[in-house]
Amino acid sequence: MLLLAIDTSGKQGSIALARAGAPTAEEGDFDLIEIAPLVGGTFSAQLIPQVSELLSRNGFMKTAIGAFAVVSGPGSFTGLRIGLAAVKALAEVLGKPIAPVSLLEVCVFTSGAQGKIMAALDAGRNEVYVGEYETPARAGKIPRERILSRSEFLSQAKGWTVVTPDSGLAEAAGAAGLSVSTLEPISAADVARLGWRKIQSGDTVGPEQLEANYIRRTDAEMLEKSGS
């Protein structure tokens, strides 16, 4: 099966093409064919042409794609919308499933860490996206994803292993005495690997069900923060 993965959540993005086994195949049956960068600020102009070039360069037509994996959040509002819109359109035309993945979950998956894991990503404005996971996952236990101020993050991360690709957050967590693992920058290749795992477990959606997960504060939280 040919899998196309897209990440347009940040200033820089990427797309990846991978060959994976059937959904019932062994987990190791995964081969990354190529990953191509997307330069921030021009995703809307680049994305579809880059996908076309990536397929052509490797001798495939778009009809060869068997499934999609895409970052649904958190991240840039505009970037996420562009990536999700492209995947929706392609999946609808081709009639193929989509595995939406959280960038925070990708961090946890990539880290390989076990136990209570808190993924952290810089959200700007002195805020942090955090995802609280337990690996291996317990039945019925739903991961919690939210946005915190940096001070809230450092306080609430006690007792967790922090995983992050952000060197600034890693340094702050280490200085606060937290257990921290600094990751390499996340790419569409990582998205593809987690996406394939979701495809194997049947955790996919159709184009009409694909939505962004911005993880913003609620209106009530914003009012409380501002003191209004």
C-alpha positions in Angstrom: 0.0 0.0 0.0 1.2 3.5 -0.9 0.9 6.0 2.0 1.1 9.8 1.6 1.7 11.8 4.7 1.5 15.6 5.1 2.6 17.9 7.8 1.8 21.7 7.4 1.4 22.4 11.1 4.4 24.7 11.5 6.6 27.3 9.8 8.3 24.5 7.9 6.4 21.5 6.7 7.0 18.3 4.8 5.4 15.5 2.8 6.4 11.9 2.8 5.7 8.9 0.6 6.0 5.4 2.1 5.3 1.9 1.1 3.5 -0.1 3.8 2.0 -3.6 3.9 -1.7 -4.3 4.0 -3.5 -3.1 7.1 -3.0 -6.6 8.5 0.7 -6.7 7.8 3.4 -6.9 10.5 4.4 -3.5 12.0 7.9 -3.7 10.6 6.6 -3.9 7.0 7.1 -0.2 6.4 9.5 1.5 3.9 10.0 5.2 3.6 10.4 6.1 -0.1 11.1 9.8 0.1 10.5 12.9 2.2 10.3 16.4 0.7 10.4 19.7 2.6 7.8 22.4 2.3 9.0 26.0 2.9 6.8 27.9 5.3 4.7 30.8 4.1 3.8 29.3 0.7 2.1 26.0 1.6 -1.0 26.8 -0.5 1.1 27.4 -3.6 3.5 24.5 -3.0 1.5 21.6 -1.6 -0.3 20.0 -4.5 2.5 20.6 -7.0 5.0 19.1 -4.6 2.7 16.1 -4.0 2.5 15.6 -7.8 6.3 15.9 -8.2 6.9 13.5 -5.4 4.7 10.9 -6.9 6.1 11.4 -10.5 9.7 11.3 -9.3 9.1 7.9 -7.8 7.1 6.5 -10.7 3.6 6.7 -9.2 0.3 8.2 -10.3 -2.1 9.6 -7.6 -4.4 6.7 -8.1 -1.7 4.5 -6.6 -2.2 6.1 -3.2 -3.9 3.7 -0.8 -4.3 5.9 2.3 -3.3 9.3 3.8 -1.9 10.4 7.1 -2.1 14.1 8.0 -1.3 16.3 11.1 -4.7 17.6 12.3 -3.1 19.8 15.1 -2.0 21.6 17.0 -0.2 24.2 15.0 -0.7 27.1 12.7 -4.4 27.8 11.8 -3.6 28.6 8.2 -1.1 25.8 7.8 -3.4 23.1 9.2 -6.3 24.3 7.0 -4.2 24.0 3.9 -2.9 20.5 4.7 -6.3 19.2 5.7 -8.1 20.7 2.7 -5.6 19.1 0.3 -6.0 15.7 2.0 -9.8 16.0 2.0 -9.8 16.7 -1.7 -7.5 13.9 -2.7 -9.1 11.4 -0.4 -12.6 12.2 -1.7 -11.5 11.9 -5.3 -9.7 8.6 -4.7 -12.1 7.2 -2.1 -9.2 6.4 0.3 -9.1 6.5 4.2 -7.4 9.2 6.2 -5.5 8.8 9.4 -5.5 12.1 11.3 -2.7 12.4 13.8 -1.9 14.7 16.6 1.5 16.3 16.5 1.7 15.7 20.3 1.0 12.0 19.8 3.7 11.9 17.1 6.2 13.2 19.7 5.2 10.4 22.1 5.3 7.7 19.4 8.7 8.9 18.1 10.2 9.1 21.6 9.6 5.4 22.3 9.3 6.4 26.0 7.2 4.4 28.4 5.1 5.4 31.4 3.5 8.8 32.0 4.6 10.9 29.1 3.9 14.6 28.5 4.6 15.8 25.0 5.3 19.6 24.7 5.3 22.0 21.8 5.9 25.7 21.8 2.5 27.5 21.1 4.0 31.0 21.1 3.0 33.9 23.4 4.7 32.1 26.3 2.3 29.2 26.0 2.8 25.5 25.5 0.7 22.8 23.8 0.8 19.7 26.1 -0.4 16.1 25.6 -0.6 13.7 28.6 -0.2 10.1 27.5 0.4 6.7 29.2 2.4 4.1 27.3 1.4 1.4 26.9 -2.0 2.9 26.8 -4.6 1.6 29.2 -8.0 0.6 27.9 -10.5 3.4 28.2 -7.8 6.0 29.1 -8.2 8.9 26.7 -5.1 11.2 26.3 -5.5 14.7 27.4 -4.3 17.6 25.2 -4.5 21.2 26.2 -2.7 24.5 26.2 -0.9 25.9 29.2 1.2 28.9 30.1 4.9 28.0 30.3 4.8 28.3 34.1 1.8 26.0 34.3 3.5 23.5 32.1 6.6 23.4 34.2 4.6 23.1 37.4 2.2 20.4 36.1 4.9 18.3 34.3 6.3 17.1 37.6 6.1 13.3 37.8 6.0 13.0 34.0 8.6 12.4 31.4 8.6 15.4 29.1 9.3 14.7 25.4 9.7 17.7 23.0 11.5 18.6 19.8 11.8 22.2 21.1 15.2 22.9 22.5 14.0 25.9 24.5 11.3 23.9 26.2 13.7 21.1 26.9 16.2 23.4 28.5 13.5 25.0 30.7 12.2 21.6 31.7 15.7 20.4 32.5 16.4 23.5 34.5 13.2 22.9 36.5 14.5 19.4 37.4 12.1 17.6 35.2 12.8 14.3 33.3 13.1 15.4 29.7 13.9 13.8 26.3 14.8 16.1 23.5 13.6 14.8 20.1 14.8 15.4 16.6 12.5 17.7 14.6 9.2 16.0 13.7 8.7 15.3 10.0 6.1 13.8 7.7 8.1 10.5 7.9 7.2 10.3 11.6 3.6 11.2 10.7 3.5 8.4 8.1 4.8 5.8 10.7 2.1 6.7 13.3 -0.5 7.1 10.6 0.2 3.5 9.3 -0.2 2.2 12.9 -3.6 3.9 13.0 -4.6 2.5 9.7 -3.7 -1.0 10.9 -6.0 -0.5 13.9 -8.8 0.9 11.8 -8.5 4.4 13.3 -9.3 6.3 10.2 -11.9 8.8 8.9 -13.5 9.9 5.7 -13.0 13.4 4.2 -16.3 14.7 5.7 -15.1 13.7 9.2 -11.6 15.2 9.0 -11.3 18.3 11.3 -8.5 20.4 12.7 -7.6 20.2 16.4 -6.3 23.6 17.3 -6.2 23.1 21.1 -7.0 26.7 22.0 -8.1 28.0 25.4 -11.9 28.2 25.9 -13.5 31.7 26.1 -14.0 31.1 29.9 -10.3 30.4 30.3 -9.4 33.4 28.3 -11.6 35.6 30.5 -10.1 34.1 33.6 -6.6 34.6 32.4 -7.3 38.3 31.5 -8.9 38.9 34.9 -12.2 40.1 33.3 
